Amino acid sequence: MTSKNDRLSFLEEMKDVRRIRKPDRAEIATPRELTPGHLERQRAAVEKPFKDSNPLTSEMVDPLTAQDILSWQRSGIQHGVFRKLKLGQYPIEARLDLHRMTVEQARREVFQFITDCVCYGLRSVIILHGKGERNPDGIAQLKSHLAKWLPELPSVLAFHSAQKRHGGTGAVYVMVRKSDRDKQHNRELHGLD
């Protein structure tokens, strides 16, 4: 409890305080004068348009159906290595699921996923794209775009539709290039230079 002297001291300190007689509403009027920061942001937006570093195209692609098999490899990939990828014999180190994504969302996700795989040294991954069997036109949109996108990425060495146990023609195994850091580590490990 407070004493009588405390209350009197408080009232003495508060004697000049007056109640604010404005309505209980915030003032939301837009300032008429633009701040220097606002002008700088406007100038920067006009001078430096956003540059999308994602090279994947979202243009028209050759339509694929649910049963079409995806298969591609860069020149120089050994037959045995590609065969192991095709048979799903490499351990799957990461997985990306594109189900229920739009083509544009999938474009961004695939680019970031492959970039991350290189960064973290993941070599054998799987992308689940779905078969597109429920589409009324029978065209597997994401699968069709993925077949165009993966060869556009320099970090992708090869890909092949997955084995049935991993999703069959609704998924694709992807072999990713080693990062420069991993290549250097191998050179040092084996005394090459």
C-alpha positions in Angstrom: 0.0 0.0 0.0 1.1 3.5 -0.6 1.2 6.1 2.2 -0.6 9.3 2.3 2.6 11.2 1.8 3.4 9.1 -1.4 0.0 9.9 -2.9 0.4 13.6 -2.1 3.8 13.7 -3.7 2.5 11.9 -6.8 -0.4 14.4 -7.2 2.0 17.3 -6.7 4.2 16.0 -9.6 1.2 15.4 -11.8 -0.5 18.8 -11.3 0.4 20.2 -14.7 -0.7 17.2 -16.6 -3.8 17.8 -18.9 -6.0 15.3 -20.6 -5.6 15.0 -24.4 -8.9 16.0 -26.0 -8.4 14.3 -29.4 -10.5 11.4 -30.7 -9.2 7.9 -30.2 -8.1 7.5 -33.8 -4.6 7.3 -35.4 -3.7 9.9 -37.9 -3.1 8.1 -41.2 -2.8 11.0 -43.6 -0.2 10.4 -46.2 2.7 12.8 -45.9 2.8 15.2 -48.9 6.5 15.5 -48.9 8.7 12.6 -50.0 11.6 11.8 -47.7 15.1 11.5 -49.1 15.0 7.8 -48.4 11.8 7.4 -50.4 13.3 9.3 -53.3 16.5 7.1 -53.2 14.4 3.9 -53.2 12.4 5.1 -56.2 15.6 6.1 -58.1 17.2 2.7 -57.3 14.2 0.8 -58.4 14.2 2.6 -61.8 17.9 2.4 -62.4 18.5 -1.2 -61.2 15.7 -3.4 -62.4 15.5 -6.8 -60.7 17.8 -9.4 -62.4 16.6 -12.9 -62.1 19.7 -15.1 -61.7 17.6 -18.2 -62.4 18.4 -19.3 -66.0 15.5 -21.8 -66.1 13.0 -20.9 -68.8 9.2 -21.1 -68.2 8.4 -20.9 -71.9 6.6 -23.6 -73.9 8.0 -27.1 -73.6 7.4 -30.4 -75.3 4.4 -32.0 -73.5 5.1 -35.3 -71.8 2.6 -37.8 -70.4 2.5 -39.8 -67.2 4.3 -42.8 -68.7 7.0 -41.0 -70.5 10.5 -41.7 -69.2 13.0 -38.9 -68.5 16.6 -39.7 -69.5 19.5 -37.5 -70.2 23.3 -37.3 -69.6 26.0 -34.9 -70.5 28.8 -36.1 -72.7 31.6 -37.6 -70.7 29.5 -39.4 -68.2 30.6 -43.0 -68.0 28.1 -45.7 -69.1 28.4 -47.5 -65.8 27.8 -44.4 -63.7 24.7 -43.6 -65.7 23.5 -47.2 -65.4 23.8 -47.1 -61.6 21.9 -43.8 -61.6 19.2 -45.3 -63.8 18.8 -48.3 -61.5 18.6 -46.2 -58.4 21.8 -47.7 -56.9 23.2 -44.4 -55.6 22.0 -43.4 -52.1 19.5 -40.6 -52.3 21.1 -37.7 -50.4 18.3 -35.1 -50.8 14.7 -35.0 -52.0 12.6 -32.2 -53.5 8.8 -32.6 -53.7 7.1 -30.4 -56.4 3.6 -31.8 -55.9 0.9 -29.0 -55.8 3.3 -26.3 -57.0 2.8 -24.0 -59.9 5.3 -24.1 -62.8 6.8 -20.8 -61.6 7.1 -22.0 -58.0 8.7 -25.2 -59.2 11.1 -23.3 -61.4 12.4 -21.3 -58.4 12.5 -24.4 -56.2 14.4 -26.6 -58.7 17.0 -23.9 -59.3 17.5 -23.3 -55.5 17.6 -27.0 -54.8 20.3 -27.8 -57.3 22.3 -24.8 -56.2 22.0 -26.0 -52.6 23.0 -29.5 -53.6 26.3 -28.2 -55.1 26.9 -26.0 -52.1 26.5 -28.9 -49.7 28.3 -31.5 -51.8 25.2 -33.6 -52.5 25.7 -35.7 -55.6 22.7 -38.0 -56.0 19.3 -36.6 -55.3 15.7 -37.2 -56.3 13.0 -34.7 -57.5 9.3 -35.8 -57.1 7.3 -34.1 -59.8 4.2 -36.3 -60.1 2.8 -38.1 -63.1 0.1 -35.6 -64.0 -2.4 -38.4 -64.4 -5.2 -36.3 -63.0 -4.8 -33.5 -65.5 -7.8 -33.5 -67.9 -5.5 -33.1 -71.0 -3.2 -35.9 -69.8 -0.1 -33.6 -69.9 2.3 -33.8 -67.0 3.2 -30.1 -66.8 5.9 -30.2 -64.1 7.5 -33.3 -65.6 7.5 -31.6 -69.0 9.2 -28.5 -67.7 11.7 -30.4 -65.6 12.8 -32.3 -68.7 13.7 -28.9 -70.2 15.1 -27.3 -67.0 17.6 -29.9 -65.8 19.8 -29.9 -68.9 19.8 -26.0 -68.7 21.6 -26.3 -65.3 25.4 -26.7 -65.7 25.5 -28.5 -62.3 23.3 -31.3 -63.5 25.4 -34.1 -65.0 22.6 -36.6 -65.7 19.0 -37.6 -64.8 16.7 -40.5 -65.3 13.2 -41.4 -64.2 13.1 -43.2 -60.9 12.6 -46.9 -60.2 9.1 -47.9 -59.2 10.1 -48.1 -55.5 11.1 -44.4 -55.6 8.1 -43.1 -57.5 8.6 -44.5 -61.0 7.8 -42.0 -63.8 6.6 -39.5 -61.2 10.1 -38.9 -59.9 13.6 -38.4 -61.4 17.0 -39.3 -60.1 19.5 -36.4 -60.6 23.3 -36.6 -60.6 24.9 -33.3 -59.5 28.3 -32.0 -60.3 30.9 -31.8 -57.6 31.5 -28.3 -56.1 34.9 -26.6 -56.8 35.7 -27.2 -53.1 35.1 -30.9 -53.4 37.1 -31.1 -56.7 40.1 -29.4 -54.9 39.8 -31.7 -52.0 40.0 -34.7 -54.3 43.1 -33.2 -56.0 44.8 -32.7 -52.7 43.7 -36.2 -51.5 45.2 -37.9 -54.5 48.2 -35.7 -54.9 47.1 -34.2 -58.3 47.7 -30.6 -59.2 
